[in-house]
Amino acid sequence: MNPTPLERAILAASSGKALAQILGVTPMAVSYWKVRGVPARHVLPIEKATGVSRHELRPDLYPLVA
């Protein structure tokens, strides 16, 4: 099974705890995002820290431009 964009961001940061530290949130918050989705305010910092694109994380907010 393919990892979700958030799972790839977690792997790129080395762990959920590491991603949480980068973003200034709790590890529980990152875990919660697996179910509820990444909040809009965290999309760009995740992209900057991990290289996972904003479109992959939240295609509803950042659609591909043709």
LUMPANU-656069 format. One record per residue: residue in three letters; x, y, z of N, C-alpha, C in turn; residue number from 1. Coordinates in Angstrom, 3 decimals, always signed. Example, Ala and Ser with C-alpha at 12.3 -4.5 7.8 and 13.67 -1.06 7.14 Angstrom:
+------+----------+----------+----------+----------+----------+----------+----------+----------+----------+-----+
| code |      npx |      npy |      npz |     capx |     capy |     capz |      cpx |      cpy |      cpz | pos |
+------+----------+----------+----------+----------+----------+----------+----------+----------+----------+-----+
|  Ala |  +13.190 |   -5.690 |   +7.800 |  +12.300 |   -4.500 |   +7.800 |  +13.200 |   -3.300 |   +7.800 |   1 |
|  Ser |  +12.850 |   -2.250 |   +7.080 |  +13.670 |   -1.060 |   +7.140 |  +12.900 |   +0.030 |   +7.870 |   2 |
+------+----------+----------+----------+----------+----------+----------+----------+----------+----------+-----+
END
This chain:
+------+----------+----------+----------+----------+----------+----------+----------+----------+----------+-----+
| code |      npx |      npy |      npz |     capx |     capy |     capz |      cpx |      cpy |      cpz | pos |
+------+----------+----------+----------+----------+----------+----------+----------+----------+----------+-----+
|  Met |   +0.835 |   -1.175 |   +0.000 |   +0.000 |   +0.000 |   +0.000 |   +0.885 |   +1.245 |   +0.000 |   1 |
|  Asn |   +0.491 |   +2.230 |   -0.775 |   +1.264 |   +3.475 |   -0.889 |   +1.030 |   +4.358 |   +0.334 |   2 |
|  Pro |   +2.094 |   +4.983 |   +0.829 |   +1.916 |   +5.894 |   +1.958 |   +1.175 |   +7.162 |   +1.518 |   3 |
|  Thr |   +0.420 |   +7.720 |   +2.433 |   -0.271 |   +8.977 |   +2.160 |   +0.755 |  +10.114 |   +2.140 |   4 |
|  Pro |   +0.387 |  +11.265 |   +1.611 |   +1.319 |  +12.395 |   +1.641 |   +1.777 |  +12.739 |   +3.065 |   5 |
|  Leu |   +0.877 |  +12.684 |   +4.025 |   +1.282 |  +12.971 |   +5.401 |   +2.259 |  +11.917 |   +5.907 |   6 |
|  Glu |   +2.017 |  +10.662 |   +5.596 |   +2.947 |   +9.606 |   +6.004 |   +4.319 |   +9.805 |   +5.373 |   7 |
|  Arg |   +4.354 |  +10.257 |   +4.120 |   +5.640 |  +10.542 |   +3.473 |   +6.339 |  +11.721 |   +4.143 |   8 |
|  Ala |   +5.569 |  +12.724 |   +4.568 |   +6.161 |  +13.862 |   +5.276 |   +6.733 |  +13.409 |   +6.618 |   9 |
|  Ile |   +6.022 |  +12.525 |   +7.297 |   +6.503 |  +11.989 |   +8.567 |   +7.801 |  +11.221 |   +8.345 |  10 |
|  Leu |   +7.841 |  +10.412 |   +7.309 |   +9.066 |   +9.663 |   +6.999 |  +10.211 |  +10.604 |   +6.649 |  11 |
|  Ala |   +9.923 |  +11.667 |   +5.901 |  +10.964 |  +12.618 |   +5.518 |  +11.520 |  +13.350 |   +6.739 |  12 |
|  Ala |  +10.675 |  +13.574 |   +7.739 |  +11.124 |  +14.241 |   +8.964 |  +11.781 |  +13.256 |   +9.926 |  13 |
|  Ser |  +11.656 |  +11.987 |   +9.649 |  +12.193 |  +10.842 |  +10.390 |  +11.204 |  +10.241 |  +11.373 |  14 |
|  Ser |  +10.222 |  +11.021 |  +11.838 |   +9.184 |  +10.463 |  +12.717 |   +8.086 |  +11.500 |  +12.907 |  15 |
|  Gly |   +6.960 |  +11.028 |  +13.434 |   +5.882 |  +11.951 |  +13.754 |   +6.297 |  +12.939 |  +14.819 |  16 |
|  Lys |   +7.078 |  +12.474 |  +15.770 |   +7.563 |  +13.346 |  +16.838 |   +8.465 |  +14.437 |  +16.264 |  17 |
|  Ala |   +9.352 |  +14.063 |  +15.341 |  +10.249 |  +15.040 |  +14.727 |   +9.464 |  +16.071 |  +13.918 |  18 |
|  Leu |   +8.467 |  +15.613 |  +13.171 |   +7.648 |  +16.551 |  +12.401 |   +6.907 |  +17.486 |  +13.344 |  19 |
|  Ala |   +6.397 |  +16.951 |  +14.433 |   +5.706 |  +17.781 |  +15.420 |   +6.631 |  +18.855 |  +15.978 |  20 |
|  Gln |   +7.867 |  +18.494 |  +16.278 |   +8.826 |  +19.465 |  +16.807 |   +9.119 |  +20.560 |  +15.791 |  21 |
|  Ile |   +9.277 |  +20.172 |  +14.534 |   +9.531 |  +21.152 |  +13.470 |   +8.390 |  +22.163 |  +13.396 |  22 |
|  Leu |   +7.166 |  +21.672 |  +13.552 |   +5.983 |  +22.511 |  +13.389 |   +5.535 |  +23.197 |  +14.677 |  23 |
|  Gly |   +6.104 |  +22.792 |  +15.796 |   +5.709 |  +23.387 |  +17.067 |   +4.358 |  +22.908 |  +17.568 |  24 |
|  Val |   +4.037 |  +21.655 |  +17.263 |   +2.793 |  +21.046 |  +17.731 |   +3.127 |  +19.765 |  +18.495 |  25 |
|  Thr |   +2.129 |  +19.161 |  +19.063 |   +2.349 |  +17.909 |  +19.782 |   +2.352 |  +16.728 |  +18.809 |  26 |
|  Pro |   +3.031 |  +15.663 |  +19.165 |   +2.960 |  +14.454 |  +18.337 |   +1.526 |  +13.948 |  +18.191 |  27 |
|  Met |   +0.710 |  +14.147 |  +19.199 |   -0.693 |  +13.733 |  +19.125 |   -1.438 |  +14.504 |  +18.034 |  28 |
|  Ala |   -1.087 |  +15.768 |  +17.855 |   -1.718 |  +16.564 |  +16.794 |   -1.401 |  +15.968 |  +15.431 |  29 |
|  Val |   -0.146 |  +15.597 |  +15.212 |   +0.253 |  +14.993 |  +13.936 |   -0.508 |  +13.686 |  +13.734 |  30 |
|  Ser |   -0.629 |  +12.905 |  +14.777 |   -1.378 |  +11.657 |  +14.691 |   -2.844 |  +11.923 |  +14.334 |  31 |
|  Tyr |   -3.422 |  +12.935 |  +14.916 |   -4.810 |  +13.310 |  +14.649 |   -5.010 |  +13.680 |  +13.185 |  32 |
|  Trp |   -4.006 |  +14.319 |  +12.579 |   -4.109 |  +14.725 |  +11.181 |   -4.243 |  +13.539 |  +10.247 |  33 |
|  Lys |   -3.775 |  +12.369 |  +10.666 |   -3.907 |  +11.174 |   +9.827 |   -5.374 |  +10.858 |   +9.587 |  34 |
|  Val |   -6.214 |  +11.200 |  +10.534 |   -7.645 |  +10.936 |  +10.433 |   -8.394 |  +12.130 |   +9.855 |  35 |
|  Arg |   -8.072 |  +13.328 |  +10.344 |   -8.837 |  +14.526 |  +10.003 |   -8.245 |  +15.363 |   +8.881 |  36 |
|  Gly |   -6.999 |  +15.107 |   +8.494 |   -6.349 |  +15.907 |   +7.470 |   -5.485 |  +17.001 |   +8.070 |  37 |
|  Val |   -4.572 |  +17.494 |   +7.277 |   -3.622 |  +18.509 |   +7.722 |   -4.318 |  +19.869 |   +7.734 |  38 |
|  Pro |   -4.262 |  +20.600 |   +8.865 |   -4.838 |  +21.943 |   +8.889 |   -4.119 |  +22.865 |   +7.901 |  39 |
|  Ala |   -4.871 |  +23.771 |   +7.323 |   -4.341 |  +24.662 |   +6.286 |   -3.089 |  +25.399 |   +6.735 |  40 |
|  Arg |   -3.051 |  +25.839 |   +7.980 |   -1.912 |  +26.646 |   +8.441 |   -0.607 |  +25.862 |   +8.526 |  41 |
|  His |   -0.686 |  +24.538 |   +8.464 |   +0.527 |  +23.727 |   +8.565 |   +1.020 |  +23.187 |   +7.216 |  42 |
|  Val |   +0.251 |  +23.376 |   +6.173 |   +0.600 |  +22.812 |   +4.865 |   +1.923 |  +23.367 |   +4.336 |  43 |
|  Leu |   +2.067 |  +24.676 |   +4.300 |   +3.286 |  +25.267 |   +3.745 |   +4.521 |  +24.962 |   +4.593 |  44 |
|  Pro |   +4.435 |  +25.020 |   +5.929 |   +5.606 |  +24.612 |   +6.717 |   +5.991 |  +23.144 |   +6.516 |  45 |
|  Ile |   +5.010 |  +22.275 |   +6.339 |   +5.321 |  +20.863 |   +6.077 |   +6.019 |  +20.733 |   +4.731 |  46 |
|  Glu |   +5.505 |  +21.437 |   +3.726 |   +6.129 |  +21.397 |   +2.403 |   +7.584 |  +21.872 |   +2.477 |  47 |
|  Lys |   +7.816 |  +22.957 |   +3.192 |   +9.169 |  +23.514 |   +3.310 |  +10.109 |  +22.548 |   +4.036 |  48 |
|  Ala |   +9.608 |  +21.915 |   +5.079 |  +10.448 |  +21.040 |   +5.903 |  +10.694 |  +19.671 |   +5.280 |  49 |
|  Thr |   +9.743 |  +19.173 |   +4.495 |   +9.837 |  +17.785 |   +4.032 |   +9.887 |  +17.619 |   +2.521 |  50 |
|  Gly |   +9.472 |  +18.638 |   +1.786 |   +9.440 |  +18.517 |   +0.333 |   +8.178 |  +17.877 |   -0.216 |  51 |
|  Val |   +7.263 |  +17.477 |   +0.653 |   +5.984 |  +16.940 |   +0.190 |   +5.139 |  +18.136 |   -0.238 |  52 |
|  Ser |   +4.664 |  +18.115 |   -1.470 |   +4.023 |  +19.308 |   -2.034 |   +2.700 |  +19.652 |   -1.364 |  53 |
|  Arg |   +2.418 |  +20.945 |   -1.394 |   +1.156 |  +21.450 |   -0.846 |   -0.037 |  +20.835 |   -1.560 |  54 |
|  His |   +0.095 |  +20.601 |   -2.855 |   -1.001 |  +19.986 |   -3.606 |   -1.291 |  +18.580 |   -3.093 |  55 |
|  Glu |   -0.248 |  +17.826 |   -2.806 |   -0.459 |  +16.468 |   -2.302 |   -1.091 |  +16.476 |   -0.916 |  56 |
|  Leu |   -0.666 |  +17.415 |   -0.085 |   -1.183 |  +17.477 |   +1.283 |   -2.625 |  +17.973 |   +1.333 |  57 |
|  Arg |   -2.938 |  +18.981 |   +0.541 |   -4.292 |  +19.569 |   +0.553 |   -4.697 |  +19.987 |   -0.856 |  58 |
|  Pro |   -5.041 |  +19.028 |   -1.716 |   -5.431 |  +19.387 |   -3.088 |   -6.686 |  +20.258 |   -3.143 |  59 |
|  Asp |   -7.474 |  +20.248 |   -2.075 |   -8.657 |  +21.108 |   -2.042 |   -8.273 |  +22.586 |   -1.936 |  60 |
|  Leu |   -7.154 |  +22.867 |   -1.310 |   -6.691 |  +24.261 |   -1.164 |   -5.687 |  +24.654 |   -2.240 |  61 |
|  Tyr |   -4.916 |  +23.680 |   -2.720 |   -3.839 |  +23.938 |   -3.681 |   -3.981 |  +23.027 |   -4.900 |  62 |
|  Pro |   -4.968 |  +23.304 |   -5.765 |   -5.147 |  +22.466 |   -6.957 |   -4.001 |  +22.664 |   -7.938 |  63 |
|  Leu |   -3.798 |  +21.677 |   -8.768 |   -2.787 |  +21.799 |   -9.821 |   -3.255 |  +22.826 |  -10.832 |  64 |
|  Val |   -2.342 |  +23.683 |  -11.240 |   -2.660 |  +24.706 |  -12.233 |   -2.182 |  +24.192 |  -13.581 |  65 |
|  Ala |   -3.069 |  +24.192 |  -14.552 |   -2.729 |  +23.666 |  -15.883 |   -1.965 |  +24.670 |  -16.700 |  66 |
+------+----------+----------+----------+----------+----------+----------+----------+----------+----------+-----+
END
